[in-house]
Amino acid sequence: MLSLAVTGAEHVEKHRLRLSFSDGASQLVHFGPFLHNHPHPQHNKYRRLANFNWHQFLFL
């Protein structure tokens, strides 16, 4: 079974990141809709761009 991992990330704008994967693929991911529509309050602080530390998301 092939294991897939995030190998890199580039901040594009606001809550958008371009993620690179171990299989060579890359994908633009917009976290904004998730952060603004998710009902759990632990995610609310990341709605503010000042708190959206994308490095922290990648290495949890």
N, C-alpha and C positions, 0 to 999 in steps of 0.2 A: 504494500500500500504506500502510495506517494504522500509524503508529508508536505504541506504547504505552509510557508512562513512569510511574514512581512519582512522584507530586506531593506526597505528604505521608504522615506516619506518626504514630500516637498509641500510646504504650505503654499497654496495657490491664492486664496483670498478668503476672508471671513472664516467660515466653518468648513472650507473645502480643502481637502488634501489629495495629492496624487500619491497613491501607494504603489510600491514596487513589490513583486512577489518572487519567491524562490524559483518559480517555473519560468521566469522571464517576462511575465505579463505585468502590465501596470493598469491602474484603474483610478479614475477621478471619483472620490467619495465625498458626498455632501452630508456632513453631520448635522447641519442646521435643522432639517425637518425632524430628525430623531430627538434632538435636544428640546425643540419647542413643542413637540406633541407627546413626549413621554410623560406619563403621569407621576413617575417616582420623583420625589423632591430632591433626592441626592444629586440629580443631574441638573437642577435649576441653575446652580452657580456657573456652569459652563456655557450658559446662554450668552453671558457677557464675554466679549472677545478678549478682554483683559485676563479672564480666568481660563480661556481655552488654550491650555498649554499642550499642544499636540505631541510634544516629546513624551509627556507623561502618559498619554494614551497608549503609545506604542510599546512601552516597556513596563507595563503593569505586571 
